[in-house]
Amino acid sequence: MDEALLRELTPTVIGVLVRRGVDFATAEDAVQDALVEAVRVWPHDPPHNPQGWLVTVAWRKFLDTVRADTFRQQREVRVENEPAPGPGEAVDDTLQMYFLCAHPSLTPASAAALTLRAVGGLTTRQIAQAYLVPEATMAQRISRAKRTISGVRFDRPGDISTVLRVLYLVFNEGYSGDIDLASEAIRLTRQLAGRTNHEEVLGLLALMLLHHARRPARTDSNGRLVPLAEQNRRLWDTHMIAEGVGVLQRALARDRLGEFQAQAAVAALHADARTAEETDWVQIVEWYDELVQITDSPVARLNRTVAVCQTDGPRAGLAALAELDPCLPRHTAVAAYLHECDGDLVTASRLYAEAARSAPNLSERDHLTRQAARINTRLRG
C-alpha cells in the first residue's frame, strides 16, 4: 500500500468532484471514504490507474450519499444522468485546493487542519494526534471549516501568501505523535513548488529545509533545548542544508525579494558557519534590515536586536530593543540575553526568571529557568 501516493492523489480527486458540481464538504467526505476503501482493497487488488479508481469510487460514495438524502431527490435524478468523471482527467486541481483550504474566511488553525486533511490526505485521527487534541474536537474544527467555505467558488484565484502562511503554521507545529508536521509541511510545500512558479514558495521551502536540517541538534539527550550557538553542528543535515541553499539561490535569482526569502537567507548564513564564532552577523543584520523593510514585523525587529548585539555590541542591541513594545513575545528573554552580554548579571538573572514564568511551553520554560540558575551560580561564585 503506497500511502504517499494516496496523499498525493487526494486533492486532485477532490477537485474532480468539485468541478463536477459537488460541494466541497461532500466531495471531501466522499474522497475520504474512497481512501478507506483503497486501504482495504489495494493490498490484494492494486488498480492499474489509481487516480481513476479513486475518482470512480469517490463518485459512487457521493451518489450513495445523495440517494440517502430524501430532501435532495431532484439532484439525485440530475447526477444519475450525468457521466461519471473519467479516470483520465488532465486538469490538476491541487493548486486550487491549496487556495480553497487556506481561504481568508478561515481561522489559521482551521485552515491548517483542513489543508492537512484535503491536500495532505491525513485522516482526522492523525491530525488530532499531531495537534494533541481529541479526535472529536478536530472533527468539529474540520467540519466547521468545510461549512465555512461550502459556498466558495472553485474557479476564483487564490492568495498564495495566505497559503504560505498556513503551510508555515503547520511547519512550526513541529513534531508530535506519529505525524511529523514539519516533514509534512515540507512535503506539501515541495508539492506546491512543483505546481506554481512563485519565488516565495521557493523561499518558504528553503526556509523549512534550513531550519529542519538543524533539528537533530536542537535538543540534548534529556530532551532539553540547546541554543543555536551551543548546538553540535556535526549533527546538522548537510545534504538538507545544501538543498535549502540551492532552492534559495534559485528564488533570489529572480530578483523579487519576499519575506520568506529574507528569512531563509538569515537561516542560510547560520547554516554556513562552521562554528558560532564564524557567523557572518554583519550580513545577518543586513538581511534583517531587508526583512523589516518588507514586513515591518515587530518579531523581525526583535530578532534583529540580537544580531546588532553581535555586530555593534550589547549596548547597541539594548538601544534597538528599547524601541520595541515590551509586550512582544520573547521580548523579556531577549532583554535577559542582551543584559548578560553587557555584563549586568543581576538584571539578566531577574529577566530570565521573569521570561520563564511567561514561557509558551514547558521546553522554553525549562531552558529559561536553567539560564537564570546558571547566572545565579555565577553571581554566587
N, C-alpha and C positions, 0 to 999 in steps of 0.2 A: 504494500500500500504506500503510494507516494503522497504523503501528506503535504509536502511542499507544492506539488502540482495542484492539489485541491485548493490550497490557499491562493495560488496564483490565478486559478480559473474563476474563483468566487466572484470578483467584481464584474468580470466580463459576462458571466451568466446572469447575474442580477440585471446588468444593463440590457441584455437581450429582452428579458421580460418587461422591463420598464418601457423600452422603446415600442413594445407591442401593446402598451396601454395598461399594464398592471401597475397599481400604485406601489410606491417604494416599499412600504411596510409589508404588504402581502408578498411582493416579489422576494424580499429578503427572507421572509419566513419559508417560502416555498423552496428557495435555494438551500437553506439550512436543512430542510427535510431531505432534499436530494443528496446533500453531503452525507447525512446519516446513512442513507440508503447505499451510497457509494462505499462507505466504510464496511458495510455488511456484505456487499456483493463483489466488489472489485478483487479482493484477495483470491476468490475462487473463479471469477469470470471477468477478467480485465477487459475493458472495452477497447476497440480499435481507435475510436475517436472519443477521448474523454470529455472534451467540451460538448460535443454533440449529445453524448449520453446524459450529461448533467442538464443540458437545456431541455431535452425531452422529458426527463424525469421531473424536473422542476415545473415544467409546464403542466404535466399531469397532476402534480401536487396542487398547483394553482386551480386547475379545473375541479379537483375534488373539493377544494375549499369553496368554490363558487356554488357547486351543486349542494353543499351542505347549508348554504345560506338561503333560506326561503325568502328573504327580503330582496334578493337580487336575481330573481328568476329571468327578468328580461336580459340582463347582462349575460346570463348563462346561455341563452339562445344565441346571442351575438358571438360569444367566444367559441362556441361549439362549431360555428360555421366559418371561423377564421382559420387559415392554415397555420399549423404549428410552426414555430420558428425553426428553420433548418439548421442542421449541425454545422454548416459551412459559413456561418455569418462572418463577414470580413471586417465589420466595424469593431474597433477597440473602444469599449466604453469605460475602461479603467480610469482614465484621467477624469472623466465626468463624475465617476463615483467618488473620487477624492474630493472634488469640489462640493458634491452634494453632502457628503458626510461631514465636511468642515464648513457647513453653511453658517453665516454670521448670526442667524437666529438661535443657534445652539450655544449652550454654555461650553467653555473649553473642555470640562470633564466629560460632558455628554458627547461632544464631537470626537474626543479621543476614543471613548468606548465604542461609538458607532463605527469609527474608522477601523478599529481592530476587528470588529465583527464583520462588516460588509466588505471592506477592502482587504483586511488581513486574513479573513477566513477563520478566525478563532471562535470557539464556542463561548456562550455566555459564562459557562462554568470556568473555563480557562481565564477569561478576562477578570472574573470575580476573584479568582485565586491570585492573579497577578497584582490586583489592587488591594488584596487583603480585606475584601468586604463579602458579606453573604451573597450567595448566588441570587436570591430573591431581590436583594437590593439592586444588584447590577441589572437584572432582568427588567426591573421597573425603570431604571435610568435609560436603558436602551429603548424600551417601549415608548417612553415619553419623547425621546429624541426622534424616533421614527414618526410619531404622530405630528411632531412639530414641523417636519419637512414633508409631510404627506402631500401638501398642495404645491410644492415647488416644482416648476417645470424643469424637465431633464435637459432641455436644449439651451439653457441660459449659460452664458460664460461665467466661470467661477473666478475666485480671487486666489491666486497662487500664494500670496503672502499669508492668508488665513490657513491654507493647507499646511504650509511650512511650520507655522506656529503650533498647529495641532501635532504634527509629527515630532517637533522638538519637545513638546509637552510629554508625549509618550516616551521619548528617549530619556528624559530627565527623571522619569519614574524608576529607571534603573532595573534592578533585578529583585524579584520576589516570587517564591513558589516555583512551579515548574516552567513558567513562561518568563523568558528573559526579555523584558520590554525594550531594553536598549538594543539588543540584537534584532528584535522585531522591527523597531523603528528604522534601523539601518537597512534592513531588507526592503521595507516599504519605500524608503527614500531612494534606494537604488532603482526600484521599480519605477518610481516617479521620474527619476532622471532619464530613464530609457524611453519615456513617453512624452517628454517635453524638453524643448530647447531653451532652458532658462538658467542663467548663471547663478541665481540664488539657490536653486535646487542643488547645483553642484557645490555651492558654498556650504549649505547645510550638511550635505553628505560628507564633505571634507571635515567639517567641524565634529561631526559624530565620530568619524573614524579616528581622528586625532585624540579625542577625549577617551574613546573606548580603548585605544591602544595602551593607555596608562592604567587601565582598570586593575590588572593583577597586582600593581604596586600600591594601590590606594589604601589598603588595609593590611595590618600585620597578622601574624598567626593567631592572635586573640580577637581578630575582627575589629580592632581599633583603627580609626582614621589616621593616615600618615600624610602630613603636609607635603605639598609638591617638592619643596626644597629638600626634604628628607627621604624621598622615595628612592628605592633601589632601581635605578634606570636600566639595569640589565634585565629587569622583569618586563620592561615595556615591549610591546609587539612591534618590532622594527618593520616588518612587512606591511602591517596596517598603517604605520606612520608613513612609509614610502608611498602607499596608495593614496592616503589622505593628502599628502603634499602634491602628488601628481594631479589629483582631482582639483585641488585649489588652484594650481598653476593654470589649468585649463579654464577655470572660471575667471581668474584675474586677467587672462589674456584677452578677454572680451571687452575689457575697459569699461565695465558698467558695475562699479562697486556697490555692494549692498551690505547690510549689517551682518549677515551670516558669513560672508566672505571675510569681512574685517575681523570677526571673532575667530574664524578659522586661521587667519594669519597670525594672530596672537598665540593660538594653540600650537601652530607650526614652529614658531620661534622657541617656545618652551621645549617642544619635542626635539628640536635641532641641537639643543645644548647638551653636551656630553655630561656636564656637571651643572649644578645650580649656579656656581660662580661664573660659568661661561655664558649665562643667559644674556642675550642682547636686549637689555632693558631700554636702551635708547629707541630702538625700533619698536619695541612694545608700546612705549609712550606715544610714538607717532601713530601707531595703528589705533590706539585708544582715542587719540585726537580725531582720527577719521571716523571712528565709530560714534563718538559723541556728536560730531557734525551731522552724521546721517540720522541718528535717532534721538539725540538729546536725552539719552537714557540715564536716569539717576544711578542705576546699577553700574553702567559703564563708567560713569564718573567716579563712583566709589572704588571700583577695581583699578581705575587709573591712579588713584592716590597711592596705592601700594607700589606701582611702577615708578611713580615720581619719587617716592622714598628711596628706591634703589638707584635712581639716576642722580637726583639732586639733594638727597639727604632727608632724614626723618622730619626736620623742621618744614621743609617744602611740602612733604606729604601731609603733615598736620595742617598746614595752611590751606591746602587744597580740600582737605576733609572739612575744615571749618565752614566752607561754603555750601555744604550739603546738609540736608534735613537729617537730624539725629534719629528720626523715627524710621529711617531706611533699614530694611532687613540687613543684618550683619554689620551695621554701622559701628556698633559698640565693639564687636570683635576686631574690626579693622583698626579702630582707635586704640585698642589694647596693644595690638601688634606695633603700631607706629610709636606709641609711647615707650614700649620696650626697646625698640630700635634707638630711640632718643635717650635711653638710659634712665628714664623715670619708672623704676620698677614698682614703686608703691602704687602709682596710678595704674600701671599696666595690670598688676595683680587684681586691683579692685574692678577694673573694667572686664577682665577675663571672667571673673566670678559673676559679674552682672550679665555678661553676654551668655554665660552658661544657663542662667535662670530663664532666659527667654529663647533658648535654642529651639529650633523647629522639630528636632528629632533627638533620640537618645544618643546616637553616634556623635553628633556635634556637641551635645551637652557633655558627654564623657570627655571628648577631646578638649573642650574649653576649660572644663574643671581641672583636667590634668595640667593644662597650661598655667592656670592660676596656682596650682600646687607647686609646679616647677619654679615659678617666680618666687613664691614664699620661701621655698627651700634656699634659693639664692640669697634672699634678704636675711634669713636667719644665719647663713654661713658667713 
